[in-house]
Each structure stands twice: as C-alpha cells, then as structure tokens.
Amino acid sequence: MSTIFDILSRKIVEWRKEESAIIEKGGTKVLSQVTVAQAYGGMRGVASIICDTSRVPQEQGLIIREIPLKQLLDKTPEEIFFLLLTAELPNKDQLADFSEEIRSRKYVPKYVWDVLKSMPKDSHPMTMLNTAILVLQKESVFSKKYDDGMRKEDYWKATLEDALNLVAKIPAIAAGIYRIRFNKGDIIAPDPAMDLTGDYVHMLGLGEINKEEFNDLMRLYLVAHCDHEGGNVSALTNLTINSALSDIYYSLSGGFDGLAGPLHGLANQECLKWILEIMQKYGNAPSKEQLKEIVWNTLNSGKVIPGYGHAVLRVTDPRFEGFLEFGKSHFPEDPIFLTVSRLYDVVPEELKKVEKIKNPWPNVDAASGSMLYHYGIKEFSYYTVVFAVSRSLGLTAQAVVNRAMNGPLIRPKSVTSQYVKEFVS
C-alpha cells in the first residue's frame, strides 16, 4: 500500500516538471501590476505568490484543489488534509493508512502541559496555543535533519513529518487549553482509536450535549475553515516565515499570531457579541423590521455590520451557507440562530442601498460563533482556537507543498513615501 510519503514522492516529480515548463514558456509574462493605491492599501489584489492548495474566486468562494467547498462539506478533516497535500481525495485504503499515520502521532509531551499550566491564569487561549507550538519546536524533524545536512530535495519529507505531527497534536493541545484556561477539570488524554473530529469533541469534555450533533458540527467547522488561498494574513505570514527555512513550528505559530487579530480569526466572536447585544436590547430574537432599524442605526453611527463583507468575495460565503443549513436542520428555533438567519434575510438588501459597499453578503463569521455558542462553548476568547485547529490543515499543507516545490525566500521590494511622491509627479 502507498503511504502519503510515496504518493507525494510521485506527485512532486510531476509538479516540479510542470512548474519548470510554466516558467520556461511564460516566465516573462506579466502576471500583475501594482498601483500606488495597492502599495498603500496592503497589496490588496496584487497577484504575486503561488498557492496551489486552494483559491477564492470573487464570485464562487472557496475552492480546494479545484473542488468547490460545497462539494466537500460531507468530508472529514483527514480527507481534506489528504486532498490539500496531494490534490486528490483518498480512496478507502489510502484514507485508512493516512488516518492511522495521524492517529499514531497524537501524544503531547508532558513538558507542554507543564508550560501551559504555569502561564498566568488570565492568558488568552491563542497565546497559550502559540506558546505550546513554540515549546514543541524542539520536536521538529526538519530542524534536526537540516542541522545534520539534509539534502534540499528532502526538505519536503521532513516538513511533512512536522505537519503530520502538528495536525495530530493540535486538537489535544486545543482541548487541553480549553480545560486549563476555563477551569473545566483535568486534561482528557487523546484516544488513538478516534478520528480527529471525534477525539477533539471527546477531549473538550463538554458534558450534557448531543455528542452526535456536536461531532457533526465540529467536522463541518474543521472542514469549512481549513484553507483560504495564500494571501490572507495567517497564510502569508506562515509562508513568509517558512520561506526562510524556519520549520513549521515557527511558521505555524506566526500564522496563528495573525489569525488572532480582530480583522482575521477573531472576527467570529465579534459577530456573536453584536448579535447578543441586539438580543439583549429586544429580549429575544428581533423581528425583521427591528433588524432593519438596527442595521441603519449601526451604519449611521459609522460602524460596519459584523460578519458582512469580505476582502475578496462578492457573493455569499459558501462556508456561511454550510453553517446556515446546519442550523436550519438541527436548531432552527434557537433564538440566536434565528437572529443570524433573519439578519441574512435583511442585511444584504439594506447594504445594497449603500453605494460604496461592494459586498453586502455574509462571510463565515456571521454564523460560525453562534454554532459553538449553541452547544455550550460560551467562552468567546476560545473561538479563534477552534478556527486554528481547522486552519492548521491548510497552513501545514501549504508549507509542505512550498518546500516540495523549492519555494523561494519571500522578499518583496519596499519603497519609501518620498520615492512614491517623486514617481507620481
């Protein structure tokens, strides 16, 4: 039976030949032009890096290895991770072998728990997650083999070892952080017999909930947030750090530092806070007419509608649609979900009336927080950690692919404002 290392060994040879052919045939063609506004605007829309794991067309949303997300919402994180790495979904035997490869790596060393337990009691859960990853860096296979003089051709193999180890351990670390930080009791050890989703749910130890339903939600959550092309803050940070041949313990921690920001992974809890404030004002799920009033009060006060709009998308985020369907199937009358659903009926039509708003549609953050809240995870500061568990699939896969393709050191040219003044005049 072919292992993930055997499969990638074959594919990488093909990918490298394909890349060489592309560069030889079209290396001088202009892929993108940069305006002064883009240089000052965070490089928005500048096509300047390669990311083969996923893309996000404005009018479609997330596409993973050329398969639209909507066609993947019934898959497991293991299947998605395999797809991200190899550009194909695994067959039954491949999935069994790959899942066993991950399950065998779940153990988290005691020294990691010792560090986490010694941190200040009010530490942010994302700080704890990033600390745990950095503490684990001493386990890096890439770092050890690089110091031993590893061949450049084998960088990807050592990076894949690190990726498999991290993806296997992060659910246990994330669940342990939840229990330590919020005084939920003893850490629950991972079960080598369970898949990633089931074990994460098991280790969270939430108590009296519908475990089967919550398992389905977490599977959906881990799939939906797994990747989002290469230019978002966490992905670009991960790529930049890893391009210096820092191992992915360093680069993943850096990417997660970016994910912790309010304009990135923190946004889901901001959306839920806003919804809860609305409900507190009205005592229950507001009517559509009341929501229209809230929308305009928010806009007229100079604020944006949390969860609506996206840096890239110009349609409803398919990840939002997946969560919306889940809520309708499992708890349609939940007041928080009902508010999320009614906002979707109201907000886009109202935002279309504002000329400067290019995208009136919801992104994934408009719904994801309400899902976690329904099943009892009410500690908002933990939500980004759940996001990170999922995003570890995409970020580590991107690192493996970039090392396989001998990706260059990321080093864009910067210019001064004085240079731009002279240039435009």
N, C-alpha and C positions, 0 to 999 in steps of 0.2 A: 504494500500500500504506500502511496506517495504521501510524505509529510508536507507541512506547509513550507519547509525549507526546500524540499525537492521541487514543489510546484513553482515557487518563486525563482529558483535557480534556472528553470527552463524559461520562464516568462521574462526574466530580467535580460537574458541574452537577446530576446526578440525586441524588447523595449529599447535597449541601447542601440540596436541596429536601426530601429525606426527613428530614434532621435537624431542619430548621425545623418540619416537620409534627409530628414526635415531641414537640418541646419545646412547641409550641403546644397540642397535645392533652393531653399528660401531664406538663407541666413541674412541676406542683405535687405530683405523686405521690411518695410516699416510696419510694426505691429500697433503702435500707439503714438500719439503726440500729446505733449504736456502743455497746457496753457498756464499762464500766470495764476489764474484763479484756482486751478487744480493744485499748483505748488503750494499756495497759501491755504488751500482747503483740505489738507490731509491726503493728498494724492487720490481723491475720490474719482473713480472711473478710469484710472490710468492702468492699462493692461501691461504689466511689467514683470510678472512672475508666472511660473508654471505650476499648476496644481491639477493632477490627474485623478485624484480621489473623488472629487465632486465639483459641480458647478451650479450657479444660481442664476439662470436667465430671468430677466426682469418680469417676463410675462408667464413664467411657469413655476418658479420656486425651485426648491432643492432637487437636484438630480444626482444620484450616487452612481458613479461608474456607468453613466448613460442610462440608468434606470430611474424613472421618476419616483420620488418618495412615496407617492400614493400607492404604488405597486409593491412597496416594501413594508408597509405598516403591519403586516401579519408575521414578519420575520423576527428572529431572535437576535440579541446583540452579537452572539457568536457568529451567526450567518452574515450579519452586516460587517463585522470586523474582517471576516474572511473575504467578503466582497471588496471592501476598501483596499485590502492588501493585494489581492490577486486579479481584480477586475472581472471576477465571475463568482456566482453563487455556488456554494459547495454541494456536491451530491451527498447521499446518505452516509457513505463510508468516510468521505472527506470531513464531513461535519463531526462525525463521531471521533475521528482521530484528532481533529483540531480542538474540539471541546475538551478532550482528555488532556491535550497539551496545556490548555489553560488551567483546568482543574488541579493539575499536579503542582501548580506554582502559587497556590493561594496563601500559603503560610506567611504571616507577618512576624518578623523577629521581635523578641521581647523588648529590645532596646528602643524600638519605635514607640511602643506603648509607654515606656518609662519617660520618654521625652514629652509625649503628648500629655501625660498625667501631671508633669511638672510645670506645664505652662500656666500663666495666670488664668484664673477661673473665668474671667470675662473675655478671653481671647476670641477673636472672630473665627468661626468654623473654617473659613477659607484660609486664614493664616495658619490654622492647625493642619489643614490638608497640605498646603505648600511646604510647611515645615517637615511634615512626615516624609514627603517625597524627597526633599533635600537630605534628610537624615538617612534615607535608604540609598542615597547615591553611592555609598561605599560598596553596594552590591553590584554596581554597573559592570556588566560583561564587556561592554565597549571600552570603558575606561581601562580596565585591566589589560585587555588584549592590545589596545593602542599602545600602552606603555611597554608591552612585550614586543612591539614591532610588527603588528598585524599588517598584512597586505591591504592596499586600498581596495582591491577587488572584493575583499571580505568584510568591509565596513558594514554592509547591509545585514550580514548574518548576525554580527554582534549586536547591531541596533535592533534587529528582530527579537533576539533573546531578551533584550531590555524591555521591548514593547510588550512581549507576552507576559513577562514578569510583572510589569506595572499594571496592565489591564486586569490581570488575575488578582492582584493585591488591593487595588484601589477600592473596590466595593467593601472589603473588610475594613480598610482604614476609614472610609467614609462613614460606615455604620458605627464603628468604634468611636469616632469623633462625636456623632450624634449622642451616643450614650454617655460619653465622658462629659461633654460640654453642657448637656441639659439634664444631668443627674438622672439618667434613665436606668441605672443599675449596672451590673457587671458587663464587661465586654463579652459578646457572644462569638465564639470561635467559628470560622468558616467550616462548611461541610464539603469535603472533597467530592461527594456524590452529587451535589446540586449544581444546576447551571448558574450562570452569572446573575440572572434576574431573581430566581428563587432564593439563592443564597443571600443576596442583598436584602431582600424582604425578611428573610429569616433572621439575619444579623441585626437589623433595625429593632426587632422585638417590639412591635407596636401594640401588641396585646389584642384587645377586643375589636377587631375589624374583620371584614370579609377578606380573608387572605387570598382567595382565588381572584376576586375582583382587583384587589390591590396589586397582585402579581401581574395581572393583565395590564394595568395602568403603568407599572414600572417598566415592563417590557416595551410598551409603546413609548414611554418617556425616553428610555435609553436609546431606542432606535431613532426617534424623531430629532434628538439633539446631537447626533453623533458627529456630524461634519457640516461645514457650510462654506465651501471653497477655501482658497488660501489667503485671501486679503483681509479677513476680519482681524480684530486686534489679537485674539489669542492665537490664531493660526499663523499670522505674520510674525508675531513675537517668537513663537515656537520655531518657526522656520529660520528666522534670523539667528537665534542663539545656536540652534543645531548646525547651521551652516559653518560656524566657527569650529566644528568638530567637538563642541561640548556635547556630552552624552545626553540622552533624552530625559534623564532625571533632572538635569539643569534646565533643559529647554521646556519640558512639560510644566515644571514649576513656574517658569517665567510666563508661559502662556496662560496658566491659571491665575497669575497675578493680574493679567489683563482682563481675564474673564470676571474677576471680582469687581470690576468697575460698574458704576450705575448706567453707563451707556452700552454695556455689553451684558454679561451674565446676571448682573444684579437687577436687571430691569423687571424680571418676573415678580419679584416681591414688591417693587414699587407699584406695579399694576394692581396687585391684590390689595395693597394698603389703600389705594384710591377707591377701589370697589367697596371695601369695608367701611370707609368713611362715608360713602354715599348711603350705604345701607343703615349706618348708624343715624344718619340725618332723617331718614324716612321710616326707620323702624322695621323695614323688611325690604323685599325686592321692589325697587321703584317701578312705576308704570313707564311705558314708552314715552308718554308725554312729559313725565317728570324727568326722564333721562335726557330728552331734548333740551329742557331748561338747564340741566346740569352741564351738558356739553357746551352750550353757549356761555354760561357763566364762567366755565373753565377757560374757554378761548378768549373771552373778553377780558379776563384777568391777566392775559399774556402768557398763559401756560398751554402746554400741549395735552392731548388726550393720551394718557398712558396706555401703551400697548398697540397704538395705531400709528402707521407709517413704518417705513423700513429704508435703510440706506440704499438697498439695491432693488427690492421687489416693487412691482407696480400692480400686483394682484393680491388677493387674499393668500396669506401664507398657508401652504398645504399642511404644515405642521399644526397650525391653528385648527384647520378643518378636521384633522385627525382627532384632536382633543375634543372638539365640539361634538363630533359623532359619538365619541366615548361617553361624554356627559349625557347626551340625549338617550343613550342606550341604558345607562346604569343609574343615573340620579337626576332625571330631568326636572324634578320639582325642588331640588336643593336651592334655597334662596340665593346663595352666592352664584351657583352655576346659572340660575335663571337670570340673574343680573348680567352675567357675561353674555348669555345668549341674546337678551334684549338689547344690550349695547351694540351687538353685531347687527341687529336689525335697524338701529337708529344712527349710530355714529357715521358710517360711511356716507350715507345720504346727506347728512348735515355737513360733513367735511368737504363734500363735493361743491358746496356753495362758497367755499373759501378759495379764491383764485390762486393764491400762492401755494396751496397744498397739492403736491404732485401725487401723493399716495394716500388715499383715505382708508386703506384697508388694514385689517388687524394683522399683527405678526404673532408669533408663537407665544410671546409673553402675555398676551391678552387673556390667555386661557390656562396656561400651564400651572401657575401658582394656585389657582382655585381648585385644581385637581388634587394637589398634595394636601391642601387645607381640608378638603372633604374627608380624607382618610386619616386625619388626626395629626398630620405634621404641621403644626401651627407656629413653629419657631422660624420666622421669616429668614433670619440670617443663615439658615441651613440650606435654603433653596438652591443657592448657587453651587453648593457642594454636589447636590443631585445632578445639576447641569454638568458639572465637571466629570462626574462618573461616566456620563454618556460621552462627553466631548473627548475623553481620553482615547476612545476608539479612533476617532478621526485624526487627532493630533499625533498619536504614535504611528498610525499608518502612514501619514504624510512624511514623518521622519524616516521611516523605513524606505519608502519609495525615493525620497530625495537622496539618501545615502546610496541606494541601488543605482541611481542614475548619475552618481558622482556630481551632485548639485554643487554649484559654486558658492563661494563666500558671498553673502548678501552685502553689497557695499554701494548703495546709490550715491550719486553726487549731490552735494548740497551747495547752495549759492546764498549769498548774503542779500539782504533787502537793498543795499546800495547797488549791487550788481543788477538786480531787477529794475531799479529806478533807471539806471543807465540804459538797460536793454529796451525797456518800453518807450524810452524817449528817443 
